[in-house]
Amino acid sequence: MEKALGAKVKASIVENVPEGADAERVLTQLALSGNNIIFATSFGYMDAVLNVAKKFPKLKFEHATGYKRADNVATYSARFYEGRAVIGTIAGRMTKTNKLGYIASFPIPEVIQGINAAYIHAKKVNPKVEFKIVWVSTWADPAKEADAANALIEQGVDVIMQHTDTTAAMTVAEKKGVFAFGQSSNMAAAGPKAQLTAIVDEWGPYYTDRVKAVMDGTWKSMDTWGGIAAGMVTFAPFNKDMPEAVAKEANDLIATIKSGAYKPFTGPLNKQDGSVWLKDGEVADDGVIAGLNFYVQGIVGDIPK
């Protein structure tokens, strides 16, 4: 954003802000510091954003992955599940034990979408795969994530996916000689042999567009949900040891999702209890996906309450 807009903008960044009262305090400080637009980049900041936005009605707020909006609060997210479909495909091809692991953060629709998409597409290419899920109730806790990775490996998992943000699981995977996928950013530095690829969130163009909208007076509260086609969901370079056929299959899937020719949640698909979710050829609508709160058939275990 700063590269695109140059001297026209000045950005200030505050990192590692806990949810709750601390988030509200930092948001208030940013509002009082003369910022014209504030981006809050974690689901857990939702209520803090709304509370502060009420006090500063002339300022614009953007909340990532949330669903509550106001006249001066917009929301934005990415179709991360499209990326999960791709890494699920790769995982299904690369596993030797047929046991795939998933480190999950919180039981919100975004995470459940990811689990389902990864499982569906792993199962498509390898019907023998089993999914083992560990819920850690955090977005970023290296100790918990490392423990989860070790627990999965002890159960025979040889490919790990994560919906948490630190490199702890990747570090464990590298040490234990299993594969893993980076989350949100390229984590190859933590696991040069382990990382097969990473789902990389690319927010720069969106931030630039929204700041421009504030500058020219066209900013409006809205919800944005982009994916591979919008350039919000991208991928780190594939591991050099990935077979060419697997890389091609993954790239072909990326291309069909990008073109709109294929949607990751396309039937026939059943819910975990065996009831029909999507008939053959039926595509899930955005409303259902956005509120997804169930596993698909074949996944073992319960979603935490």
Kinemage of the C-alpha trace (Angstrom):
@kinemage 1
@onewidth
@group {chain A} dominant
@subgroup {mainchain}
@vectorlist {calphas} color= white
{ca met a 1} P 0.000 0.000 0.000
{ca glu a 2} L 2.734 2.462 0.939
{ca lys a 3} L 4.621 1.566 -2.233
{ca ala a 4} L 1.495 2.097 -4.320
{ca leu a 5} L 0.448 5.397 -2.747
{ca gly a 6} L 3.835 6.776 -1.749
{ca ala a 7} L 4.002 10.037 0.164
{ca lys a 8} L 0.216 10.399 0.053
{ca val a 9} L -0.134 8.051 3.006
{ca lys a 10} L 1.527 7.343 6.310
{ca ala a 11} L 0.903 3.971 7.908
{ca ser a 12} L 1.418 3.017 11.535
{ca ile a 13} L 1.407 -0.609 12.645
{ca val a 14} L 0.801 -2.083 16.083
{ca glu a 15} L 1.583 -5.786 16.421
{ca asn a 16} L 0.763 -8.542 18.909
{ca val a 17} L -2.319 -6.868 20.371
{ca pro a 18} L -4.400 -9.187 22.600
{ca glu a 19} L -8.147 -9.372 22.061
{ca gly a 20} L -10.575 -7.616 24.391
{ca ala a 21} L -9.721 -4.536 26.443
{ca asp a 22} L -6.201 -4.232 25.040
{ca ala a 23} L -7.516 -4.208 21.485
{ca glu a 24} L -10.057 -1.523 22.347
{ca arg a 25} L -7.353 0.584 23.997
{ca val a 26} L -5.015 0.346 20.995
{ca leu a 27} L -7.818 1.082 18.526
{ca thr a 28} L -8.760 4.152 20.560
{ca gln a 29} L -5.152 5.343 20.545
{ca leu a 30} L -4.987 4.904 16.776
{ca ala a 31} L -8.234 6.824 16.365
{ca leu a 32} L -6.932 9.680 18.523
{ca ser a 33} L -3.651 9.783 16.604
{ca gly a 34} L -5.190 11.237 13.462
{ca asn a 35} L -5.598 8.102 11.362
{ca asn a 36} L -8.331 8.277 8.729
{ca ile a 37} L -8.831 4.539 8.336
{ca ile a 38} L -7.970 1.696 10.699
{ca phe a 39} L -7.581 -1.965 9.718
{ca ala a 40} L -8.148 -4.504 12.505
{ca thr a 41} L -6.686 -7.758 11.291
{ca ser a 42} L -8.036 -10.492 13.575
{ca phe a 43} L -11.494 -12.022 14.024
{ca gly a 44} L -11.254 -11.509 17.779
{ca tyr a 45} L -11.157 -7.720 17.444
{ca met a 46} L -14.764 -7.579 16.211
{ca asp a 47} L -16.517 -6.145 19.269
{ca ala a 48} L -13.618 -3.816 20.053
{ca val a 49} L -13.840 -2.364 16.543
{ca leu a 50} L -17.571 -1.749 16.847
{ca asn a 51} L -17.219 -0.139 20.273
{ca val a 52} L -14.488 2.244 19.155
{ca ala a 53} L -16.189 2.998 15.834
{ca lys a 54} L -19.250 4.281 17.708
{ca lys a 55} L -17.054 6.840 19.462
{ca phe a 56} L -15.404 8.004 16.231
{ca pro a 57} L -18.169 8.118 13.604
{ca lys a 58} L -16.096 10.137 11.122
{ca leu a 59} L -13.308 7.557 10.972
{ca lys a 60} L -13.409 4.457 8.782
{ca phe a 61} L -12.745 1.005 10.192
{ca glu a 62} L -12.050 -2.258 8.360
{ca his a 63} L -12.331 -5.557 10.233
{ca ala a 64} L -10.779 -8.733 8.859
{ca thr a 65} L -12.838 -11.962 8.838
{ca gly a 66} L -15.666 -10.457 10.874
{ca tyr a 67} L -19.361 -10.255 10.093
{ca lys a 68} L -20.621 -7.225 12.035
{ca arg a 69} L -20.724 -3.930 10.161
{ca ala a 70} L -21.791 -0.339 10.801
{ca asp a 71} L -21.933 2.857 8.748
{ca asn a 72} L -18.220 3.370 9.354
{ca val a 73} L -17.221 -0.291 9.733
{ca ala a 74} L -16.569 -2.541 6.736
{ca thr a 75} L -15.551 -6.193 6.789
{ca tyr a 76} L -13.237 -8.129 4.540
{ca ser a 77} L -12.002 -11.676 4.276
{ca ala a 78} L -10.571 -14.163 1.840
{ca arg a 79} L -11.949 -17.450 0.614
{ca phe a 80} L -9.225 -19.322 2.445
{ca tyr a 81} L -11.100 -22.555 1.802
{ca glu a 82} L -10.080 -22.308 -1.860
{ca gly a 83} L -6.472 -22.548 -0.735
{ca arg a 84} L -7.353 -25.442 1.576
{ca ala a 85} L -8.794 -27.332 -1.387
{ca val a 86} L -5.433 -27.024 -3.118
{ca ile a 87} L -3.309 -28.082 -0.141
{ca gly a 88} L -5.732 -30.922 0.575
{ca thr a 89} L -5.120 -32.196 -2.936
{ca ile a 90} L -1.357 -32.001 -2.439
{ca ala a 91} L -1.564 -33.637 0.995
{ca gly a 92} L -3.640 -36.516 -0.336
{ca arg a 93} L -1.000 -37.207 -2.964
{ca met a 94} L 2.059 -36.754 -0.734
{ca thr a 95} L 1.078 -38.813 2.322
{ca lys a 96} L 2.558 -42.281 2.716
{ca thr a 97} L 0.746 -43.201 5.926
{ca asn a 98} L -2.626 -41.935 4.629
{ca lys a 99} L -2.968 -39.967 7.873
{ca leu a 100} L -3.308 -36.203 7.542
{ca gly a 101} L -3.286 -33.795 10.470
{ca tyr a 102} L -5.032 -30.458 10.889
{ca ile a 103} L -4.224 -27.987 13.674
{ca ala a 104} L -7.391 -25.933 14.124
{ca ser a 105} L -7.714 -22.674 16.026
{ca phe a 106} L -11.338 -21.840 16.867
{ca pro a 107} L -14.611 -23.470 15.705
{ca ile a 108} L -15.726 -20.544 13.541
{ca pro a 109} L -17.015 -20.953 9.966
{ca glu a 110} L -13.691 -19.916 8.398
{ca val a 111} L -11.868 -22.775 10.110
{ca ile a 112} L -14.624 -25.328 9.509
{ca gln a 113} L -14.674 -24.336 5.827
{ca gly a 114} L -10.950 -25.013 5.685
{ca ile a 115} L -11.152 -28.406 7.359
{ca asn a 116} L -13.966 -29.540 5.080
{ca ala a 117} L -12.341 -28.244 1.889
{ca ala a 118} L -9.007 -29.874 2.712
{ca tyr a 119} L -10.651 -33.184 3.597
{ca ile a 120} L -12.927 -33.272 0.541
{ca his a 121} L -10.069 -32.697 -1.867
{ca ala a 122} L -7.603 -34.999 -0.133
{ca lys a 123} L -10.248 -37.733 -0.255
{ca lys a 124} L -10.884 -37.103 -3.952
{ca val a 125} L -7.325 -37.977 -4.882
{ca asn a 126} L -6.719 -40.559 -2.148
{ca pro a 127} L -9.794 -42.385 -0.792
{ca lys a 128} L -7.669 -44.015 1.922
{ca val a 129} L -6.845 -40.797 3.788
{ca glu a 130} L -7.846 -40.259 7.405
{ca phe a 131} L -8.096 -36.828 9.011
{ca lys a 132} L -6.930 -36.160 12.544
{ca ile a 133} L -7.873 -32.750 13.951
{ca val a 134} L -6.452 -31.057 17.033
{ca trp a 135} L -8.186 -27.920 18.325
{ca val a 136} L -5.829 -25.531 20.141
{ca ser a 137} L -8.178 -22.588 20.925
{ca thr a 138} L -5.654 -19.982 19.826
{ca trp a 139} L -4.505 -18.220 16.688
{ca ala a 140} L -0.937 -17.940 17.879
{ca asp a 141} L 0.639 -19.939 20.697
{ca pro a 142} L 3.901 -21.626 19.676
{ca ala a 143} L 3.891 -24.064 22.598
{ca lys a 144} L 0.342 -25.278 21.948
{ca glu a 145} L 0.933 -25.516 18.210
{ca ala a 146} L 4.148 -27.494 18.700
{ca asp a 147} L 2.401 -29.844 21.124
{ca ala a 148} L -0.404 -30.353 18.601
{ca ala a 149} L 2.068 -31.122 15.822
{ca asn a 150} L 3.931 -33.626 17.987
{ca ala a 151} L 0.665 -35.293 19.025
{ca leu a 152} L -0.380 -35.672 15.392
{ca ile a 153} L 2.977 -37.129 14.384
{ca glu a 154} L 2.767 -39.632 17.245
{ca gln a 155} L -0.534 -40.811 15.711
{ca gly a 156} L 1.155 -41.534 12.388
{ca val a 157} L 0.405 -38.267 10.602
{ca asp a 158} L 2.992 -37.436 7.947
{ca val a 159} L 1.432 -34.284 6.461
{ca ile a 160} L 0.305 -31.422 8.710
{ca met a 161} L -2.021 -28.549 7.854
{ca gln a 162} L -2.563 -25.642 10.217
{ca his a 163} L -5.084 -22.871 10.758
{ca thr a 164} L -2.849 -21.068 13.238
{ca asp a 165} L -0.296 -18.374 12.562
{ca thr a 166} L 3.107 -19.218 14.049
{ca thr a 167} L 5.852 -21.351 12.550
{ca ala a 168} L 5.953 -23.732 15.534
{ca ala a 169} L 4.263 -26.633 13.734
{ca met a 170} L 6.496 -26.147 10.709
{ca thr a 171} L 9.573 -26.273 12.926
{ca val a 172} L 8.365 -29.542 14.464
{ca ala a 173} L 7.618 -30.976 11.018
{ca glu a 174} L 11.119 -30.115 9.833
{ca lys a 175} L 12.679 -31.729 12.892
{ca lys a 176} L 10.550 -34.881 12.661
{ca gly a 177} L 10.897 -35.338 8.902
{ca val a 178} L 7.255 -34.885 7.891
{ca phe a 179} L 5.594 -32.473 5.485
{ca ala a 180} L 3.571 -29.389 6.395
{ca phe a 181} L 1.958 -26.314 4.874
{ca gly a 182} L 2.571 -22.703 5.838
{ca gln a 183} L -0.336 -20.548 6.938
{ca ser a 184} L -0.881 -16.890 5.969
{ca ser a 185} L 2.742 -16.453 4.902
{ca asn a 186} L 5.652 -18.362 3.417
{ca met a 187} L 7.146 -20.377 6.295
{ca ala a 188} L 9.861 -22.114 4.288
{ca ala a 189} L 12.583 -20.529 6.426
{ca ala a 190} L 11.283 -22.561 9.381
{ca gly a 191} L 10.945 -25.752 7.359
{ca pro a 192} L 12.831 -25.712 4.054
{ca lys a 193} L 12.381 -29.462 3.604
{ca ala a 194} L 9.020 -29.764 5.353
{ca gln a 195} L 7.008 -27.036 3.652
{ca leu a 196} L 5.188 -28.294 0.572
{ca thr a 197} L 3.778 -24.819 -0.065
{ca ala a 198} L 1.957 -22.176 1.965
{ca ile a 199} L -1.320 -20.358 1.605
{ca val a 200} L -0.205 -16.726 1.465
{ca asp a 201} L -2.703 -13.981 2.263
{ca glu a 202} L -2.251 -11.011 -0.065
{ca trp a 203} L -4.045 -7.989 1.368
{ca gly a 204} L -1.971 -5.214 -0.247
{ca pro a 205} L -4.214 -4.460 -3.253
{ca tyr a 206} L -7.329 -4.425 -1.051
{ca tyr a 207} L -5.740 -2.047 1.454
{ca thr a 208} L -4.646 0.222 -1.381
{ca asp a 209} L -8.120 0.315 -2.930
{ca arg a 210} L -9.821 1.060 0.383
{ca val a 211} L -7.386 3.821 1.324
{ca lys a 212} L -7.877 5.361 -2.114
{ca ala a 213} L -11.632 5.252 -1.488
{ca val a 214} L -11.188 7.217 1.745
{ca met a 215} L -8.999 9.735 -0.056
{ca asp a 216} L -11.473 10.346 -2.877
{ca gly a 217} L -14.582 10.195 -0.700
{ca thr a 218} L -16.082 7.025 -2.177
{ca trp a 219} L -15.529 4.698 0.814
{ca lys a 220} L -18.651 2.790 1.843
{ca ser a 221} L -19.325 0.131 4.433
{ca met a 222} L -19.435 -3.227 2.693
{ca asp a 223} L -18.354 -6.841 2.934
{ca thr a 224} L -15.616 -8.119 0.639
{ca trp a 225} L -14.915 -11.823 0.213
{ca gly a 226} L -12.244 -12.497 -2.389
{ca gly a 227} L -10.288 -15.612 -3.194
{ca ile a 228} L -7.821 -16.961 -5.703
{ca ala a 229} L -9.394 -15.020 -8.577
{ca ala a 230} L -9.138 -11.738 -6.663
{ca gly a 231} L -5.505 -12.372 -5.795
{ca met a 232} L -6.215 -12.479 -2.064
{ca val a 233} L -5.335 -16.176 -1.782
{ca thr a 234} L -1.930 -17.010 -3.234
{ca phe a 235} L 0.668 -19.733 -2.766
{ca ala a 236} L 4.334 -19.952 -1.841
{ca pro a 237} L 6.630 -21.795 -4.275
{ca phe a 238} L 6.109 -25.544 -4.270
{ca asn a 239} L 8.673 -27.763 -2.556
{ca lys a 240} L 11.325 -28.792 -5.089
{ca asp a 241} L 10.847 -32.416 -4.071
{ca met a 242} L 7.151 -32.396 -4.974
{ca pro a 243} L 6.592 -34.705 -7.958
{ca glu a 244} L 5.876 -32.858 -11.176
{ca ala a 245} L 2.535 -34.621 -11.571
{ca val a 246} L 1.383 -33.456 -8.123
{ca ala a 247} L 2.459 -29.882 -8.815
{ca lys a 248} L 0.602 -29.945 -12.127
{ca glu a 249} L -2.545 -31.298 -10.494
{ca ala a 250} L -2.409 -28.533 -7.878
{ca asn a 251} L -1.778 -25.829 -10.465
{ca asp a 252} L -4.621 -27.132 -12.624
{ca leu a 253} L -6.961 -26.922 -9.621
{ca ile a 254} L -5.806 -23.374 -8.898
{ca ala a 255} L -6.520 -22.445 -12.518
{ca thr a 256} L -10.034 -23.920 -12.548
{ca ile a 257} L -10.923 -22.194 -9.272
{ca lys a 258} L -9.489 -18.915 -10.560
{ca ser a 259} L -11.510 -19.114 -13.769
{ca gly a 260} L -14.708 -19.879 -11.879
{ca ala a 261} L -15.120 -23.193 -13.684
{ca tyr a 262} L -14.932 -25.095 -10.396
{ca lys a 263} L -16.157 -24.380 -6.867
{ca pro a 264} L -14.615 -26.348 -3.967
{ca phe a 265} L -17.986 -27.084 -2.388
{ca thr a 266} L -19.696 -28.884 -5.262
{ca gly a 267} L -21.882 -31.949 -4.750
{ca pro a 268} L -22.438 -34.732 -4.246
{ca leu a 269} L -21.559 -34.047 -0.613
{ca asn a 270} L -23.141 -35.301 2.592
{ca lys a 271} L -22.994 -33.894 6.087
{ca gln a 272} L -21.144 -35.825 8.778
{ca asp a 273} L -24.385 -37.489 9.901
{ca gly a 274} L -24.977 -38.884 6.410
{ca ser a 275} L -27.747 -36.497 5.418
{ca val a 276} L -27.527 -34.870 2.008
{ca trp a 277} L -25.874 -31.459 1.906
{ca leu a 278} L -25.355 -30.973 -1.836
{ca lys a 279} L -26.762 -33.078 -4.652
{ca asp a 280} L -24.620 -34.097 -7.610
{ca gly a 281} L -23.448 -30.926 -9.368
{ca glu a 282} L -25.070 -28.621 -6.826
{ca val a 283} L -22.863 -25.762 -5.608
{ca ala a 284} L -23.053 -24.376 -2.074
{ca asp a 285} L -24.166 -20.758 -1.976
{ca asp a 286} L -22.142 -18.111 -0.192
{ca gly a 287} L -24.641 -17.761 2.628
{ca val a 288} L -24.320 -21.412 3.599
{ca ile a 289} L -20.534 -21.364 3.261
{ca ala a 290} L -20.234 -18.202 5.343
{ca gly a 291} L -22.120 -19.827 8.211
{ca leu a 292} L -20.722 -23.354 7.865
{ca asn a 293} L -20.996 -25.155 11.204
{ca phe a 294} L -20.795 -28.866 10.373
{ca tyr a 295} L -18.292 -31.413 9.097
{ca val a 296} L -18.765 -33.318 5.878
{ca gln a 297} L -19.214 -37.079 5.901
{ca gly a 298} L -16.048 -38.999 6.671
{ca ile a 299} L -14.521 -36.626 9.196
{ca val a 300} L -14.371 -38.215 12.640
{ca gly a 301} L -14.921 -36.248 15.837
{ca asp a 302} L -17.032 -33.366 17.058
{ca ile a 303} L -16.717 -29.639 16.530
{ca pro a 304} L -16.054 -27.963 19.917
{ca lys a 305} L -18.884 -25.906 21.324
